[in-house]
Amino acid sequence: NHFSYLVPMRAHGSRPIFFLIPGAGGNVLSLRRCAAALPEEQPVWCLQAPGLDGSPPIDNVPDMAAMYVTAMRSLQPHGPYFLGGGSYGGVIALEVAQQLNAAGDSVGFLVMFDTYNLAFGKTLSRPSAIYHNTRFLVRRLVRHFSQYTKSPIREWPRQIRTGFGNLKKHLVKLSATAVAGAQNEAQ
């Protein structure tokens, strides 16, 4: 039942329905604040990812988008469609818009926030990728350490352990990606 993926954040209003797609993980709860910030007359329906309700998960963007198009049409049979997505949800929202356009439906509005280009990483040379990842990590460390000054000194050891634990996880992931990339280049 495709309707089970539609979750009303605000079911009624005088404006056209705004469909929102959450980022990685697919849980619509991450969109609560976004939906609450919209005007009261704006209906907001979110598209919950399959798999969170015990159904089999879908792990590719075109299939997820096709399922969402079907779900959206069960609530609103014709366009123009107004949709958006955050982070990875923006990637899916773009594919939804492309599928709707290909089917002859109109998309009145598409918003993608905090969305990244999946192909960008493949365009970078290895030194450039290392530079950008290192710059990202340094900026995060500076931001985290600047947050410590806002908390009591007794909290710093826990915050530092947590920060370094997160850094370690990121570095392990980054090094695994680098090793996999080097192995692919060697083949």
C-alpha positions in Angstrom: 0.0 0.0 0.0 1.8 3.1 -1.2 -0.4 5.4 1.0 1.4 4.0 4.0 4.6 5.9 3.0 2.7 9.2 3.2 2.9 10.9 6.6 0.9 14.0 7.2 2.8 16.7 9.1 -0.1 19.1 8.3 -2.9 17.4 6.4 -5.1 20.4 5.5 -4.7 23.9 4.3 -5.6 26.3 1.5 -2.3 26.0 -0.4 -1.2 23.1 -2.7 0.3 20.1 -0.9 4.0 20.3 -0.3 5.6 16.9 -0.4 8.9 16.6 1.6 11.4 13.7 1.4 13.8 13.1 4.3 17.5 12.5 4.0 19.4 9.3 4.6 17.6 7.0 6.9 14.3 8.1 5.5 12.6 9.0 8.8 10.2 11.9 8.4 10.7 13.0 12.0 13.8 14.9 10.8 11.5 17.2 8.9 9.3 18.2 11.8 10.9 21.6 12.3 10.9 22.4 8.6 7.2 21.5 8.3 6.4 23.5 11.5 8.2 26.6 10.0 5.9 26.7 7.0 2.6 28.8 7.2 -0.4 27.2 8.8 -2.3 27.2 5.6 0.4 25.0 4.0 -0.4 21.3 3.9 2.8 19.2 4.3 3.0 15.5 3.6 6.3 13.7 4.1 7.3 10.5 2.3 8.6 7.9 4.8 11.2 5.5 3.4 10.2 1.8 3.0 11.9 -0.5 5.4 11.2 1.6 8.5 7.7 0.0 8.7 9.1 -3.6 8.3 8.7 -3.7 4.6 11.8 -4.4 2.4 14.0 -1.3 2.0 14.7 0.1 -1.4 18.3 1.1 -1.9 18.3 2.9 -5.3 17.1 6.4 -6.1 15.1 5.7 -9.3 13.0 2.9 -7.6 12.5 5.0 -4.5 11.4 7.9 -6.6 9.0 5.8 -8.6 7.4 4.5 -5.4 7.1 8.1 -4.1 5.5 9.2 -7.4 2.9 6.5 -7.0 2.3 7.5 -3.4 2.0 11.2 -4.2 -0.5 10.5 -7.0 -2.6 8.5 -4.5 -3.1 11.7 -2.6 -2.9 14.2 -5.5 -3.6 12.6 -8.9 -2.4 15.5 -11.0 0.2 18.3 -10.9 1.5 20.8 -10.5 3.5 19.1 -7.7 5.4 21.0 -5.1 8.2 19.0 -3.5 11.4 19.2 -1.6 14.0 17.1 0.1 16.8 17.5 2.6 20.3 16.0 2.2 19.9 12.7 0.4 16.2 13.4 0.2 17.0 16.2 -2.2 18.7 13.7 -4.6 15.5 11.7 -4.4 13.3 14.8 -4.9 15.2 15.7 -8.0 14.6 12.2 -9.4 10.9 12.4 -8.5 10.7 15.7 -10.4 12.4 14.2 -13.4 10.1 11.2 -13.4 7.0 13.4 -13.1 8.2 15.6 -15.9 8.9 12.6 -18.1 5.4 11.3 -17.5 4.0 14.7 -18.6 3.1 16.0 -15.1 4.2 19.5 -14.1 6.4 20.3 -11.1 5.5 23.7 -9.8 8.3 23.9 -7.2 11.3 21.8 -6.3 13.5 22.7 -3.3 16.7 20.8 -2.4 18.3 21.8 0.9 21.6 20.6 2.3 21.9 18.3 -0.8 25.1 17.2 -2.3 26.1 16.2 -5.8 26.7 12.4 -5.8 29.1 12.7 -8.8 31.3 15.5 -7.4 33.6 13.1 -5.5 34.4 11.2 -8.6 35.6 14.4 -10.4 38.3 15.1 -7.8 41.9 14.0 -8.0 43.2 12.0 -5.0 45.2 15.0 -3.7 42.2 17.3 -4.1 39.9 14.8 -2.3 42.4 14.5 0.6 42.7 18.3 0.8 38.9 18.8 0.9 38.4 16.1 3.4 41.2 17.3 5.6 39.8 20.9 5.4 36.4 19.6 6.3 37.8 17.8 9.4 39.8 20.7 10.6 36.8 23.1 10.3 34.7 20.6 12.3 37.4 20.3 15.0 37.6 24.0 15.3 33.8 24.3 15.5 33.6 21.5 18.1 36.4 23.0 20.2 34.9 26.5 20.1 31.7 24.9 21.5 33.7 23.7 24.5 34.2 27.3 25.7 30.4 27.6 26.0 30.1 24.6 28.4 31.5 24.0 32.0 35.1 22.8 32.1 34.0 19.6 33.8 32.1 18.7 30.6 35.2 19.1 28.4 36.7 15.6 28.9 33.5 13.9 27.8 33.1 16.2 24.9 36.7 15.7 23.8 36.3 11.9 24.0 33.1 12.0 22.0 34.7 14.4 19.4 37.8 12.2 19.0 35.6 9.1 18.8 33.7 10.7 16.0 36.9 11.8 14.3 38.3 8.3 14.5 35.1 6.9 12.9 35.4 9.4 10.1 39.1 8.7 9.5 38.5 5.0 9.5 35.8 5.5 6.9 37.9 7.9 4.9 40.9 5.5 4.9 38.7 2.6 3.9 37.5 4.7 1.0 41.0 5.6 0.0 42.2 2.0 0.2 39.3 0.9 -2.0 40.0 3.6 -4.5 43.7 2.6 -4.7 42.7 -1.0 -5.2 40.3 0.0 -8.0 43.0 2.1 -9.7 45.4 -0.8 -9.4 43.0 -3.2 -11.2 
